[in-house]
Amino acid sequence: MNPNIPSPLRDLEAIADQEAQCIFPEFTAHVASWVSLELLKYLREVKARPAVIHVAGANGQVLYHSPSSSGAAPDNDIWIARKKKTVLRWGHSTWYMHVKFQGDEEAFAKKFALGDSAGEYAIHGGGFPVRVPNVDMPVGVIVVSGLKQEEDHQVIIEVLASLLRGDIKS
């Protein structure tokens, strides 16, 4: 683990509460760019390994997609697609799903009768729902891929917490 990135929560109820607190007043292309650039800045500040940052609307429109630095692997894009699909189907972060199933992908696949499509989903940290007031489902998704799964998740949490607290201005 990168000592500059705090460890994520491991209690399912606490993770759900954390997700419920991450509500954007609005979600526009401007907001997506702002979030993306703050994620990029944070990854560089904590001297994280190369990762890919991806922000998209729930309709699939990609609003931002870029590596944080040289060295990100093409495989990160496969992980992004899998994490994104998990967030949009179940409405929770991939870390929430990881903790819920204790990382057991077979139990996850069996529970939802995923069969041959199980490989299209990932219960590894790094996918997070974008929510706005008065809308029950995510309106978008933020994904980080390339670090350890705990770090992928926590990078998003650290940046969103700062943004939504108002510590960082657009």
Phi, psi and omega in degrees: 000146175286121182296346180273354180247119180299158176286146179281164173297153179233005177262123186303316181295320179294322178294318178298319177297318179299316178299318182295336180275346182268074181247124177275143176296329177203162177226105181236175176300324177297314179297317179300318178295317179300310179300314182300314181292326176290324174297316179300313179299314180298314180301322179288320180297321182272004178056045179286157172299164178301139178218165176250135177254133182222129176229130182216156172283160179297339178281359178098349181295123179280124181258339177197139176202113182198147172288153179283334179194174177298145176108354176294144184265148175302333178299334178302327180294326176294315178297322178300313180300318181291316179294316180301315181297322178295312180301314184289332179281317186255352175072015178233164175294156177291334176291320175303312181295324178298312181294318181303320182257013180050036178073006183274096183293329178293317178296320177300310182297320180292315182304321184255014178048050184284336178051229183293344181271002182305324181291352178277352183239154177223134174251052176244138183307150175129354175249133184221135180284143172261124181236151175230161181302146173064022175231124186286336184242163179299143176260355180190184182212142175244131180227137170237133180218132176141342177261187169293149187303324179296321180288319176308314181293310188291330175302315179297313181300314182300315182290314180298319179300316179294316180297312185285339173284340182093010179292334181240128181258144179282000000 
